[in-house]
Amino acid sequence: MSDKKIALVTGANKGIGYEIAAGLGALGWSVGVGAREQTRRDAAVARLRDAGLDVFGVSLDVTDDRSVAAAADLIAERAGRLDALVNNAGITGGGPQQPSSVDPAVIRTVVETNVIGVIRVTNAMLPLLGRSASPRIVNMSSSVGSLARQSGPGGETSTGPVAVAYAPSKSFLNAVTLQYVRELADTNILINCACPGYVATDLNGFRGVRTPQQGAATAIRLATLPDGGPTGGFFEDAGVVPW
Ligand SMILES: NC(=O)c1ccc[n+]([C@@H]2O[C@H](COP(=O)([O-])OP(=O)(O)OC[C@H]3O[C@@H](n4cnc5c(N)ncnc54)[C@H](OP(=O)(O)O)[C@@H]3O)[C@@H](O)[C@H]2O)c1
């Protein structure tokens, strides 16, 4: 087994995930670029390799059991272990998402990707994370899933628009993360949620105000935490996000 740290980033062909892969690669890690579509995956891998980074493509649709199992097999064969899993892939489900008129199918689709996808990938990768000396899991959440902020005085500037599929999917993801933290409390796996801030990507029609590189910073920090670092937290650049 290589001494090089190994990471897997889901949804790494573009946006924040791409920059998380680039950032970990720049730190000397070998990074699996998880992406569901071959052309987009190959293009991202080529760009990252052109930048001198040690990356490899991982065919990965987080909603597909067989795809996720094959991704775990690929990493097992290639590296024998996983040091950091960044569950970044996510969708909004499109808008508008008013509670009174939402199509329940939109909620199912968003939860399937943003929540069940994370569970599916995490469970497939746990045996590989168990072979790491310092395993880390980072779940890409959003402050729009913060119930404290949703119910606080900040309004749309701190919580985003009403979005009954997307925002609660991140609250659900936060709650699921804490269940993993509780189950795995006796292990050395550090598990945290990250919020990237409002980042200009496809996800929001590039209306965000931060760059994908800025959005990647917290996830990179959490993926590379030293032993003894925090677990069971929810972080953004400015510090802790209230649940
Ligand atoms: N942008 C923001 O302001 C913001 C704020 C808070 C949180 N976030 C979170 O940050 C994460 C990354 O978002 P982003 O802004 O970088 O969005 P993005 O540019 O739209 O990228 C999303 C990535 O997820 C992938 N993905 C979607 N469904 C997938 C599936 N079923 N299997 C595998 N990959 C899938 C996409 O792949 P394809 O190219 O194949 O679609 C893409 O690579 C998401 O979890 C998002 O909720 C973003």
The ligand as an SDF file (V2000), in Angstrom:
LIG
                    3D

 48 52  0  0  0  0  0  0  0  0999 V2000
  -23.0960   26.2190   -4.8250 N   0  0  0  0  0  0  0  0  0  0  0  0
  -23.4980   26.5800   -3.6180 C   0  0  0  0  0  0  0  0  0  0  0  0
  -23.7280   27.7930   -3.3440 O   0  0  0  0  0  0  0  0  0  0  0  0
  -23.6780   25.5590   -2.5330 C   0  0  0  0  0  0  0  0  0  0  0  0
  -24.0460   26.0240   -1.2610 C   0  0  0  0  0  0  0  0  0  0  0  0
  -24.2050   25.1020   -0.2400 C   0  0  0  0  0  0  0  0  0  0  0  0
  -23.9800   23.7580   -0.4790 C   0  0  0  0  0  0  0  0  0  0  0  0
  -23.6310   23.3390   -1.7200 N   0  0  0  0  0  0  0  0  0  0  0  0
  -23.4190   21.8950   -1.9090 C   0  0  0  0  0  0  0  0  0  0  0  0
  -22.1470   21.6840   -2.4780 O   0  0  0  0  0  0  0  0  0  0  0  0
  -22.1690   20.4680   -3.2400 C   0  0  0  0  0  0  0  0  0  0  0  0
  -21.5710   20.7230   -4.6240 C   0  0  0  0  0  0  0  0  0  0  0  0
  -22.4070   21.6340   -5.2840 O   0  0  0  0  0  0  0  0  0  0  0  0
  -21.9260   22.5860   -6.4720 P   0  0  0  0  0  0  0  0  0  0  0  0
  -22.4120   23.9340   -6.1360 O   0  0  0  0  0  0  0  0  0  0  0  0
  -20.4980   22.3510   -6.7810 O   0  0  0  0  0  0  0  0  0  0  0  0
  -22.8940   22.0410   -7.6300 O   0  0  0  0  0  0  0  0  0  0  0  0
  -22.6230   21.5530   -9.1240 P   0  0  0  0  0  0  0  0  0  0  0  0
  -21.6100   22.4080   -9.7990 O   0  0  0  0  0  0  0  0  0  0  0  0
  -23.9740   21.4130   -9.7140 O   0  0  0  0  0  0  0  0  0  0  0  0
  -21.9600   20.1260   -8.9150 O   0  0  0  0  0  0  0  0  0  0  0  0
  -22.7070   19.0660   -8.3940 C   0  0  0  0  0  0  0  0  0  0  0  0
  -21.9430   17.7880   -8.6400 C   0  0  0  0  0  0  0  0  0  0  0  0
  -22.7180   16.6920   -8.1100 O   0  0  0  0  0  0  0  0  0  0  0  0
  -22.8020   15.7190   -9.1340 C   0  0  0  0  0  0  0  0  0  0  0  0
  -23.9600   14.8480   -8.9910 N   0  0  0  0  0  0  0  0  0  0  0  0
  -25.2720   15.1780   -8.9850 C   0  0  0  0  0  0  0  0  0  0  0  0
  -26.0200   14.0750   -8.8700 N   0  0  0  0  0  0  0  0  0  0  0  0
  -25.1620   13.0070   -8.8320 C   0  0  0  0  0  0  0  0  0  0  0  0
  -25.3080   11.6090   -8.7440 C   0  0  0  0  0  0  0  0  0  0  0  0
  -26.5150   11.0320   -8.6840 N   0  0  0  0  0  0  0  0  0  0  0  0
  -24.1900   10.8460   -8.6980 N   0  0  0  0  0  0  0  0  0  0  0  0
  -22.9780   11.4050   -8.7670 C   0  0  0  0  0  0  0  0  0  0  0  0
  -22.7560   12.7200   -8.8740 N   0  0  0  0  0  0  0  0  0  0  0  0
  -23.8490   13.5110   -8.9210 C   0  0  0  0  0  0  0  0  0  0  0  0
  -22.8210   16.5110  -10.4300 C   0  0  0  0  0  0  0  0  0  0  0  0
  -22.5240   15.6740  -11.5400 O   0  0  0  0  0  0  0  0  0  0  0  0
  -23.0900   15.9720  -13.0210 P   0  0  0  0  0  0  0  0  0  0  0  0
  -22.1630   16.9670  -13.6470 O   0  0  0  0  0  0  0  0  0  0  0  0
  -23.0540   14.6250  -13.6600 O   0  0  0  0  0  0  0  0  0  0  0  0
  -24.4950   16.5120  -12.8620 O   0  0  0  0  0  0  0  0  0  0  0  0
  -21.7110   17.5000  -10.1090 C   0  0  0  0  0  0  0  0  0  0  0  0
  -20.4580   16.9140  -10.2860 O   0  0  0  0  0  0  0  0  0  0  0  0
  -23.6250   19.9930   -3.2520 C   0  0  0  0  0  0  0  0  0  0  0  0
  -23.8210   18.9960   -2.2740 O   0  0  0  0  0  0  0  0  0  0  0  0
  -24.3880   21.2510   -2.8850 C   0  0  0  0  0  0  0  0  0  0  0  0
  -25.6360   20.9730   -2.2780 O   0  0  0  0  0  0  0  0  0  0  0  0
  -23.4720   24.2010   -2.7630 C   0  0  0  0  0  0  0  0  0  0  0  0
  1  2  1  0
  2  3  2  0
  2  4  1  0
  4  5  1  0
  4 48  2  0
  5  6  2  0
  6  7  1  0
  7  8  2  0
  8  9  1  0
  8 48  1  0
  9 10  1  0
  9 46  1  0
 10 11  1  0
 11 12  1  0
 11 44  1  0
 12 13  1  0
 13 14  1  0
 14 15  2  0
 14 16  1  0
 14 17  1  0
 17 18  1  0
 18 19  2  0
 18 20  1  0
 18 21  1  0
 21 22  1  0
 22 23  1  0
 23 24  1  0
 23 42  1  0
 24 25  1  0
 25 26  1  0
 25 36  1  0
 26 27  1  0
 26 35  1  0
 27 28  2  0
 28 29  1  0
 29 30  1  0
 29 35  2  0
 30 31  1  0
 30 32  2  0
 32 33  1  0
 33 34  2  0
 34 35  1  0
 36 37  1  0
 36 42  1  0
 37 38  1  0
 38 39  2  0
 38 40  1  0
 38 41  1  0
 42 43  1  0
 44 45  1  0
 44 46  1  0
 46 47  1  0
M  CHG  2   8   1  16  -1
M  END
$$$$
